């Protein structure tokens, strides 16, 4: 897994944009203006990549219990709703894709009816 794989996977999702809203270091992916994934570029450069993803609170707790070295409470985020996924080899690319999908779907499901309609028109 490298940052290009992560970036390409996120950008394939309908309505996704990439931005640097906080600084020149934190890459953020949004769907219809709502954040669902972010990662510091410095962590990739240092060989310790981490990705913050939105997660259902109950599922977040389960994942943290199952992968205590790889899935942590969201760094600088609401720890109830966000996980930090440490890409240390324990989490496969397929699992990461599932976590990204889950985060994206949580945001899409929370969109207003108007934004959901706009998103559907982008397909």
N, C-alpha and C positions, 0 to 999 in steps of 0.2 A: 504494500500500500504506500503510495506517495501522494503528495499534495495534488498532483495533476489528476490522479484517479478520483480523489475526494471531490475536487472542484468540478470535474466533468460529470460525475454522478449527480451532484446537486443541481448543476445547470441544466440537466436533461429534464428536470421536473418542471411541469407547466407553471408559468407565472413566477419563476425564480429569477431573482436578481442578485448580483454580488456587489458588495459595497465595503467601504472602510469608514463607517460613521463615527467611530470612537477615536481612531488614530491611524497612522500609516502601517500599523503592524497587525491589527486584528481584522481578519477577513470574515465578513458576515454574509450569510445567505438568508434572503427573505423571500417569502411568497406573499404577493399582494401587499407588500410593505410591512409584513410581520416576520420577525426573526425566528428562524427555526434551527440554524446551525451557525457556529462561529468557531474560529480557531486562530491562535496567534502564529504568525509566520515564523517568529523566532524559535518557537518550539520545534518546528520542522527542521529549521536550519541547524539546530543543536542536536538533532537526532532523537528527540523525545516528543514526538507529535502527540497533541491532545486536541480533542474536539468536544465542544459543549453542544449538547442536544437536549431539546425539550423532551419531557417524558411524563407519562401518567404517574402520579405520585406513588401508587401502590406498586406498579411495575418497576419504578425506579428503585424502590427498597428491595424488591426481589433481585434485581440485577446487581445491586451493590453487595447483597449477600452472596450471590453466586460467583461474582468476579471482584473480590475485595481489593485486588491489586490493579485492576484495569478499569473499573467503573466506580467513580467517586462522586460525592455531592458536587454539584456545579460550582466551579471556581468563579468567584465574583458574580454569581448568579443566585436566584432564589433556589436554595438547596432542596426545597420541597418539589419543585417542578423541573429542575434541570440536572443533568448528569454531565460529568466530564469523563469522556472515554479516552483512556490512555492507550495508545497504540504500541503496546510492548510485545506483541506477538501472540498474546492469549486470545484476542478477539480476531476472528477471521474477517476477510473482506465481505463475505456474504452476511455475517452477523452485523457488521457495521452498516451495510446497506439496509438491513432490516431496521436498525436503530434510527437511521436517517429517515427511512420511510415513515416510521412511527412518529417522529418529531414533525415531519412535514404534514402528515395526516391530522395530527392534533391541531395544528395551526389552521389547516384548511377547514376542518370541522367547526372551528370557532369563528370563522369569518361570517360577516353579515350576509344576508341573502343576496344583496346587490353585488358584493365582492365575489361571492360564489358564482353568480351568473357571469360576471366579467371573466373569471378564471376559466369557466367552461368554454367561453368564446375564444380562448387562446389555444385550445387543443387543435 
